[in-house]
Amino acid sequence: MMVAAGANHSLCLTDESDIYSCGYNAKGQLGTGDERSFTNWIHVSALQGRRTNKIYAGGDHSWAVLDEYEPFIKDYQPPEPIRLNIEAMPAVLAPSIKS
């Protein structure tokens, strides 16, 4: 199970690869196909049957990385998934903090 917290919404990825969302939804970040907010967990049916590896939540957006490395970004985007070639992207290194 994985949980991701955005500014005003949250996502949950179950071990069965189901995604649930709740919270503020003014930009459609819950992935429910509308802009209604929910205080209870709602199943995200847009990715039903697709194997999801990771979920991320930001200020007004949500992101799910599918098993075939096809990110599905939900915010101002059209309802179709955006396809990126993750393997061709350079590695991103996080800065280290020295004490």
Phi and psi in degrees as GROMACS dihedral restraints (atoms count N, CA, C in turn):
[ dihedral_restraints ]
;  ai    aj    ak    al  type     phi  dphi    fc
    3     4     5     6     1  -136.0    20    10
    4     5     6     7     1   140.5    20    10
    6     7     8     9     1  -124.2    20    10
    7     8     9    10     1   138.6    20    10
    9    10    11    12     1  -127.9    20    10
   10    11    12    13     1   136.5    20    10
   12    13    14    15     1  -116.6    20    10
   13    14    15    16     1   126.0    20    10
   15    16    17    18     1   -96.2    20    10
   16    17    18    19     1  -165.8    20    10
   18    19    20    21     1   -63.7    20    10
   19    20    21    22     1   -44.4    20    10
   21    22    23    24     1  -139.1    20    10
   22    23    24    25     1    18.7    20    10
   24    25    26    27     1  -148.1    20    10
   25    26    27    28     1   162.3    20    10
   27    28    29    30     1  -135.2    20    10
   28    29    30    31     1   154.7    20    10
   30    31    32    33     1  -126.8    20    10
   31    32    33    34     1   151.3    20    10
   33    34    35    36     1  -135.8    20    10
   34    35    36    37     1   128.8    20    10
   36    37    38    39     1  -109.4    20    10
   37    38    39    40     1   119.2    20    10
   39    40    41    42     1   -83.8    20    10
   40    41    42    43     1   167.5    20    10
   42    43    44    45     1   -64.0    20    10
   43    44    45    46     1   -21.7    20    10
   45    46    47    48     1   -88.7    20    10
   46    47    48    49     1     6.8    20    10
   48    49    50    51     1    74.3    20    10
   49    50    51    52     1    20.9    20    10
   51    52    53    54     1   -88.5    20    10
   52    53    54    55     1   143.9    20    10
   54    55    56    57     1  -113.5    20    10
   55    56    57    58     1   133.5    20    10
   57    58    59    60     1  -121.9    20    10
   58    59    60    61     1   148.0    20    10
   60    61    62    63     1  -137.6    20    10
   61    62    63    64     1   157.9    20    10
   63    64    65    66     1  -158.3    20    10
   64    65    66    67     1   158.8    20    10
   66    67    68    69     1   119.2    20    10
   67    68    69    70     1  -158.7    20    10
   69    70    71    72     1   -71.6    20    10
   70    71    72    73     1   140.0    20    10
   72    73    74    75     1  -139.1    20    10
   73    74    75    76     1    31.4    20    10
   75    76    77    78     1   -62.7    20    10
   76    77    78    79     1   -24.3    20    10
   78    79    80    81     1  -108.3    20    10
   79    80    81    82     1     8.4    20    10
   81    82    83    84     1    81.1    20    10
   82    83    84    85     1    15.3    20    10
   84    85    86    87     1   -67.5    20    10
   85    86    87    88     1   -11.6    20    10
   87    88    89    90     1   -80.3    20    10
   88    89    90    91     1   -12.9    20    10
   90    91    92    93     1    74.8    20    10
   91    92    93    94     1    22.7    20    10
   93    94    95    96     1   -93.2    20    10
   94    95    96    97     1    -3.8    20    10
   96    97    98    99     1    89.5    20    10
   97    98    99   100     1     2.4    20    10
   99   100   101   102     1  -144.7    20    10
  100   101   102   103     1  -167.6    20    10
  102   103   104   105     1  -119.8    20    10
  103   104   105   106     1    25.3    20    10
  105   106   107   108     1   -80.2    20    10
  106   107   108   109     1   136.5    20    10
  108   109   110   111     1   -87.1    20    10
  109   110   111   112     1   152.6    20    10
  111   112   113   114     1  -134.2    20    10
  112   113   114   115     1   136.0    20    10
  114   115   116   117     1   -93.3    20    10
  115   116   117   118     1   -11.8    20    10
  117   118   119   120     1  -109.1    20    10
  118   119   120   121     1   157.5    20    10
  120   121   122   123     1   -65.6    20    10
  121   122   123   124     1   131.9    20    10
  123   124   125   126     1  -119.1    20    10
  124   125   126   127     1   134.6    20    10
  126   127   128   129     1   -71.3    20    10
  127   128   129   130     1   132.7    20    10
  129   130   131   132     1   -90.8    20    10
  130   131   132   133     1   101.2    20    10
  132   133   134   135     1   -82.9    20    10
  133   134   135   136     1   -11.4    20    10
  135   136   137   138     1   -59.7    20    10
  136   137   138   139     1   -27.6    20    10
  138   139   140   141     1  -112.3    20    10
  139   140   141   142     1    19.6    20    10
  141   142   143   144     1   -55.0    20    10
  142   143   144   145     1   130.4    20    10
  144   145   146   147     1    83.1    20    10
  145   146   147   148     1    -2.1    20    10
  147   148   149   150     1  -102.4    20    10
  148   149   150   151     1   131.5    20    10
  150   151   152   153     1   -74.6    20    10
  151   152   153   154     1   120.9    20    10
  153   154   155   156     1  -109.9    20    10
  154   155   156   157     1   132.7    20    10
  156   157   158   159     1   -91.7    20    10
  157   158   159   160     1   -42.9    20    10
  159   160   161   162     1  -145.3    20    10
  160   161   162   163     1   156.5    20    10
  162   163   164   165     1  -130.6    20    10
  163   164   165   166     1   148.9    20    10
  165   166   167   168     1  -138.0    20    10
  166   167   168   169     1   146.3    20    10
  168   169   170   171     1  -131.5    20    10
  169   170   171   172     1   133.8    20    10
  171   172   173   174     1  -118.2    20    10
  172   173   174   175     1  -156.0    20    10
  174   175   176   177     1   -57.5    20    10
  175   176   177   178     1   -60.7    20    10
  177   178   179   180     1  -130.3    20    10
  178   179   180   181     1    31.4    20    10
  180   181   182   183     1  -146.9    20    10
  181   182   183   184     1   161.2    20    10
  183   184   185   186     1  -132.9    20    10
  184   185   186   187     1   152.0    20    10
  186   187   188   189     1  -143.3    20    10
  187   188   189   190     1   129.5    20    10
  189   190   191   192     1  -122.1    20    10
  190   191   192   193     1   131.2    20    10
  192   193   194   195     1   -99.7    20    10
  193   194   195   196     1   116.4    20    10
  195   196   197   198     1   -81.1    20    10
  196   197   198   199     1   162.3    20    10
  198   199   200   201     1   -55.7    20    10
  199   200   201   202     1   -33.7    20    10
  201   202   203   204     1   -88.4    20    10
  202   203   204   205     1    24.0    20    10
  204   205   206   207     1    56.4    20    10
  205   206   207   208     1    43.1    20    10
  207   208   209   210     1  -114.4    20    10
  208   209   210   211     1    98.2    20    10
  210   211   212   213     1   -64.4    20    10
  211   212   213   214     1   140.0    20    10
  213   214   215   216     1  -116.8    20    10
  214   215   216   217     1   109.3    20    10
  216   217   218   219     1  -104.9    20    10
  217   218   219   220     1   129.5    20    10
  219   220   221   222     1  -121.9    20    10
  220   221   222   223     1   108.2    20    10
  222   223   224   225     1  -160.6    20    10
  223   224   225   226     1  -100.7    20    10
  225   226   227   228     1   -89.6    20    10
  226   227   228   229     1     3.9    20    10
  228   229   230   231     1   -77.4    20    10
  229   230   231   232     1   159.4    20    10
  231   232   233   234     1   -64.3    20    10
  232   233   234   235     1   163.9    20    10
  234   235   236   237     1   -68.7    20    10
  235   236   237   238     1    -7.4    20    10
  237   238   239   240     1   -86.6    20    10
  238   239   240   241     1   147.7    20    10
  240   241   242   243     1   -64.1    20    10
  241   242   243   244     1   151.1    20    10
  243   244   245   246     1   -97.1    20    10
  244   245   246   247     1   129.7    20    10
  246   247   248   249     1  -102.8    20    10
  247   248   249   250     1   125.8    20    10
  249   250   251   252     1  -126.2    20    10
  250   251   252   253     1   146.6    20    10
  252   253   254   255     1   -90.4    20    10
  253   254   255   256     1    92.4    20    10
  255   256   257   258     1   -61.7    20    10
  256   257   258   259     1   -38.2    20    10
  258   259   260   261     1   -63.7    20    10
  259   260   261   262     1   -27.8    20    10
  261   262   263   264     1   -85.4    20    10
  262   263   264   265     1    -8.6    20    10
  264   265   266   267     1   -82.5    20    10
  265   266   267   268     1   143.3    20    10
  267   268   269   270     1   -69.2    20    10
  268   269   270   271     1   153.0    20    10
  270   271   272   273     1   -68.5    20    10
  271   272   273   274     1   144.1    20    10
  273   274   275   276     1  -107.7    20    10
  274   275   276   277     1   124.9    20    10
  276   277   278   279     1  -100.9    20    10
  277   278   279   280     1   134.1    20    10
  279   280   281   282     1   -82.9    20    10
  280   281   282   283     1   141.0    20    10
  282   283   284   285     1   -66.8    20    10
  283   284   285   286     1   145.2    20    10
  285   286   287   288     1   -97.0    20    10
  286   287   288   289     1   150.6    20    10
  288   289   290   291     1  -110.0    20    10
  289   290   291   292     1   124.2    20    10
  291   292   293   294     1  -103.8    20    10
  292   293   294   295     1   136.8    20    10
